[in-house]
Amino acid sequence: MDELSWESHPFRQKAPRSWLIAAALLGVCLVMNLAFGGWIWTVLAVLFLGGALSSWLLPTRYRLDEAGVEMRFLLGSRRRRWSDFRAVRADPEGLYLSPDLFLPCASGRLAEVEAFCRARIGGA
């Protein structure tokens, strides 16, 4: 197994919660419009809140290979080496790579992704 890859899109995967978040985002934008009286504030609210929630609203692509972990977002990517991590902890929603990365993955692939990560983080 040289490489694993998948896509995570929480907005699509967790529909009921997603619609509540979308409604809250819309509500905040409407309040900004009413409170400050202009469409520019609504646009700024959408940009800032949308950016803050982008990992929930937009898909993220993950790729694990011999060198490390790559995460691809709408406007860029981030790469981490296996040596940056010390431990692996499984969660029903995905894996925590200590000290600071969470890899969300479908439960059907969780065991496969966990084995791949543990083999590269010294069997942590």
VOGU-3710 file (C-alpha; in Angstrom, 3 decimals, decimal comma):
1> mdelsweshp> 0,000/0,000/0,000  1,860/3,076/-1,241  -0,876/5,685/-0,967  -4,349/6,302/0,435  -6,637/9,129/-0,613  -10,183/10,263/0,118  -12,406/13,315/0,303  -14,169/14,687/3,355  -17,147/16,994/2,978  -18,887/17,433/6,362
11> frqkaprswl> -21,631/19,690/4,968  -22,823/16,869/2,732  -22,110/14,037/5,176  -23,899/15,567/8,184  -26,980/17,074/6,578  -29,180/17,988/9,586  -26,392/19,780/11,436  -25,237/21,375/8,186  -28,581/23,024/7,548  -28,527/24,495/11,066
21> iaaallgvcl> -25,056/25,914/10,440  -26,141/27,321/7,060  -29,200/28,915/8,683  -27,043/30,444/11,429  -24,625/31,806/8,816  -27,506/33,354/6,893  -28,965/34,776/10,117  -25,689/36,439/11,112  -25,369/37,937/7,631  -28,910/39,327/7,803
31> vmnlafggwi> -28,247/40,798/11,251  -25,093/42,460/9,911  -27,122/43,951/7,080  -29,835/45,254/9,412  -27,452/46,478/12,113  -25,033/48,308/9,835  -27,396/49,166/7,012  -25,433/48,144/3,987  -24,762/45,255/1,659  -20,984/45,639/2,066
41> wtvlavlflg> -21,254/44,405/5,675  -23,267/41,427/4,515  -20,602/40,556/1,935  -17,837/40,925/4,551  -19,766/38,721/6,981  -20,204/36,041/4,307  -16,495/36,169/3,428  -15,224/36,037/7,008  -17,695/33,464/8,309  -17,492/31,419/5,122
51> galsswllpt> -13,717/31,379/5,433  -13,893/30,333/9,069  -16,323/27,529/8,202  -14,683/26,544/4,917  -13,475/23,171/6,187  -17,117/22,355/7,002  -18,737/23,910/3,934  -16,267/22,800/1,225  -14,645/19,439/0,504  -11,115/18,671/1,657
61> ryrldeagve> -9,035/16,030/-0,092  -6,590/13,946/1,917  -3,682/11,919/0,579  -1,359/9,778/2,662  1,865/8,489/1,143  5,319/7,412/2,293  6,405/11,031/2,816  3,455/12,206/4,914  -0,030/13,691/4,855  -1,313/16,132/2,241
71> mrfllgsrrr> -4,532/18,113/2,659  -5,971/19,987/-0,343  -8,429/22,830/0,188  -10,179/25,205/-2,174  -7,381/27,784/-2,168  -4,314/25,693/-1,414  -2,815/22,706/0,259  -0,832/21,736/3,320  1,753/18,983/3,640  3,016/17,390/6,872
81> rwsdfravra> 5,800/14,828/7,255  5,305/11,680/9,311  8,123/12,837/11,604  5,880/15,739/12,730  3,599/13,276/14,541  4,151/11,280/17,705  0,981/9,253/18,208  -2,232/8,054/16,603  -5,582/7,950/18,401  -8,722/6,563/16,798
91> dpeglylspd> -12,099/8,274/17,101  -15,429/7,190/15,552  -15,170/10,168/13,161  -11,520/9,702/12,156  -7,979/9,799/13,553  -6,079/12,236/15,719  -2,416/12,486/14,807  -0,663/13,951/17,813  0,053/16,734/18,417  -2,340/18,680/16,195
101> lflpcasgrl> -4,028/17,041/13,212  -7,411/15,387/12,807  -8,050/13,206/9,759  -11,793/12,744/9,260  -12,623/9,536/7,421  -15,590/7,286/6,826  -15,936/4,450/9,324  -15,570/1,924/6,503  -12,007/3,111/5,870  -11,026/3,953/9,428
111> aeveafcrar> -9,151/0,699/10,119  -7,246/0,945/6,825  -6,230/4,575/7,423  -5,299/3,854/11,044  -3,036/0,930/10,058  -1,380/3,068/7,370  -0,679/5,885/9,861  0,503/3,610/12,688  2,998/1,910/10,365  4,568/5,287/9,587
121> igga> 4,473/6,789/13,073  6,443/3,966/14,623  3,433/1,825/15,558  2,306/4,463/18,069
//
